[in-house]
Amino acid sequence: MEVEPGNSPERDLRSLFSSYSNQAWRRLAALFPSKHHDSNLLSKFTNFYYQTARSRSRRCRPGLPLPLPSNSLESTVILSEASRVYVVLDDMLEHVFSSMHIIQKNLQFWELKAEGTNAQKAYFMVFERGPRAFINGTVQLIRGCSREGSPLRQICHSAATQISEKIAVLTRLRCCMATFLSQVYLEVDNFGEALVKDPEKSLPSLLMNINSLLSKLEESINQQHEMFQSVSSASLGESNTHSLQFEKLPNINQEGGSQWTDCEIRDAINLVYQNLDKLNSYIAQLVSQNKKPRRVTLHWFGYTCGAVGLSVCSLWLVRHSSLAGSSDIDNWIREAQESTVRFWNDHVEQPILSIRDELFETFRRRHKGVMDLEEVQLTSNSLHRMLLTFSEQTRGQKFPQDASDQEMMEIVMARYEKDLMHPIQNLLGGEIARALLIQIQKLKLDIEMAMLDLNQILKANEINFAILAALPAFFLSVGLLMLVRTWYKQDKRAEGRGRIARLQRRLLVVEVEKRIMQFQTCLDKGQGEDAQCMLGLVLYSLDRLYKSVERHAKETGEWLSLREDIIDLGKPQLQTMHKLAVTSRLVRVYDCMLPSANRR
């Protein structure tokens, strides 16, 4: 499974400008050849341009490094900026990886369409290829209804045929590019120490070998040219694809390649870049004939319905706006504002206020007249005096002024219980009526004090109750914001930070492991060409993985170790069992690869 990196209009514009500036500068360099060694000013400018261009490219998006010896990694950073060897090789790998990524994106789209049901294929043929295909498909369905056979089956058969042809073209083109990539990678690996110790001396031989590899690529692509021609003719009605023709490197001192002059080396480098430009143009032309439809084309029917609906809605709004002399929209806005305020008052503020008012009304209905704090204090003092007088008369002893009401109420209750033994006699001449009045006064005082305490509690927690009443609306708003954020970001790329991005990176590792096993299977069966293709696909997957994890691994401090593991996976001489052990370690050890639930 492949992950598409993020592309922005600004980056596309920079890439287009860089491509045209590369071609212009190379053509300018080709117009002014010189036989002088190290004395040509244009040669110095050319070297400076390649170095600065490579610096910009490396700052933008570094990819899978060259397969240089591990003990020379530190010196490689310095040498790659000063030597044309690394500039040429890195640019070549960058061109190949970019072309393979374009092919892979379109190939994945058609493979997904091939796995779809017949109904999905018919829907694609009618609704996802543009208005003209919609009209043609509708006409075909109408005509097919009057003939024998199912028109839907014919459309499905046509869709399966076209999809299979596009998959075949893109698959073979990807195989050619993957084989070329693996051959270049193996050449760099074979030179090894020579490129590190004396890169300028190794450059002529390397350029000759690269020229030979380009010739093999030209031959392998042109062998498939007839199939490319037939598919493009069937899809476009005419053949627009021409055969690929590279410029050949002249035989300049092949026996003593290390004695090439600076001008000859520069001409050979320019020739390599010209061939890369031709390769890019050819692939872009061929992929354009087999590329997936654009997003606008895929969803044109929905966009059209949306545009029609928006137009009807806009017309309706204009008719009800002040532009047409109507005040309906103003009235609706005012009603919406009033409804919003009413909703806030009815469902946020009013519930807590109504709860408090109901509590007060309940106590008011049970007991008329609600005292304030001063009245309660006066009633409490009066009751204390009554209890003190009653207790002194009952006991016949002097009580202190600070005697508790509870003690005196016990005396009142004891006298009341005693008088109840003879209620009629004590009602006329006893203290039963007075004791009963004291109890009623005490009960009233307790109720008033409880109501005052409750009022103070409600006032102190009024803000808390308002917050509790607003919590449902708050959680609903947060949920809606999270849904909108998820829909807007749609963080599904491997470069992202979410759970899906981590899953994509793990799937990239799974893809690398699967292709390594396929590479070993081809070697065991003696299928050399297929093995080279699989090695190129391994390198392509490693490049995608390298770019996906770099930023996250640097944040966690794992980048140096993870980078070495990714480079080891691309080394051809490393045994397959060791590579599989490395892939297993990638998904178990590194934090940027672990699922979110298992993170340390």
Sequence and secondary structure as in RCSB ss.txt:
>XXXX:A:sequence
MEVEPGNSPERDLRSLFSSYSNQAWRRLAALFPSKHHDSNLLSKFTNFYYQTARSRSRRCRPGLPLPLPSNSLES
TVILSEASRVYVVLDDMLEHVFSSMHIIQKNLQFWELKAEGTNAQKAYFMVFERGPRAFINGTVQLIRGCSREGS
PLRQICHSAATQISEKIAVLTRLRCCMATFLSQVYLEVDNFGEALVKDPEKSLPSLLMNINSLLSKLEESINQQH
EMFQSVSSASLGESNTHSLQFEKLPNINQEGGSQWTDCEIRDAINLVYQNLDKLNSYIAQLVSQNKKPRRVTLHW
FGYTCGAVGLSVCSLWLVRHSSLAGSSDIDNWIREAQESTVRFWNDHVEQPILSIRDELFETFRRRHKGVMDLEE
VQLTSNSLHRMLLTFSEQTRGQKFPQDASDQEMMEIVMARYEKDLMHPIQNLLGGEIARALLIQIQKLKLDIEMA
MLDLNQILKANEINFAILAALPAFFLSVGLLMLVRTWYKQDKRAEGRGRIARLQRRLLVVEVEKRIMQFQTCLDK
GQGEDAQCMLGLVLYSLDRLYKSVERHAKETGEWLSLREDIIDLGKPQLQTMHKLAVTSRLVRVYDCMLPSANRR
>XXXX:A:secstr
        HHHHHHHHHHHHHHHHHHHHHHHS   SSS  HHHHHHHHHHHHHHHHHHHH   S     GGGHHH
HHHHHHH HHHHHHHHHHHHHHHHHHHHHHHHHHHHHHHTS HHHHHHHHHHSS HHHHHHHHHHHHHHHTSSS 
HHHHHHHHHHHHHHHHHHHHHHHHHHHHHHHHHHHHHHHHHTHHHHH HHHHHHHHHHHHHHHHHHHHHHHHHTH
HHHHHHHHHHHSS              SSTTGGG  HHHHHHHHHHHHHHHHHHHHHHHHHHHHH    HHHHTH
HHHHHHHHHHHHHHHHHHHTSGGGT  HHHHHHHHHHHHHHHHHIIIIIHHHHHHHHHHHHHHHHHSS    HHH
HHHHHHHHHHHHHHHHHHHH S   TT  HHHHHHHHHHHHHHHTTSHHHHHHHSSHHHHHHHHHHHHHHHHHHH
HHHHHHHHHHTHHHHHHHHHHHHHHHHHHHHHHHHHHHH   STTSSSHHHHHHHHHHHHHHHHHHHHHHHHHHT
T HHHHHHHHHHHHHHHHHHHHHHHHHHHHHT HHHHHHHHHHHT TTS HHHHHHHHHHHHHH TTTS GGG  
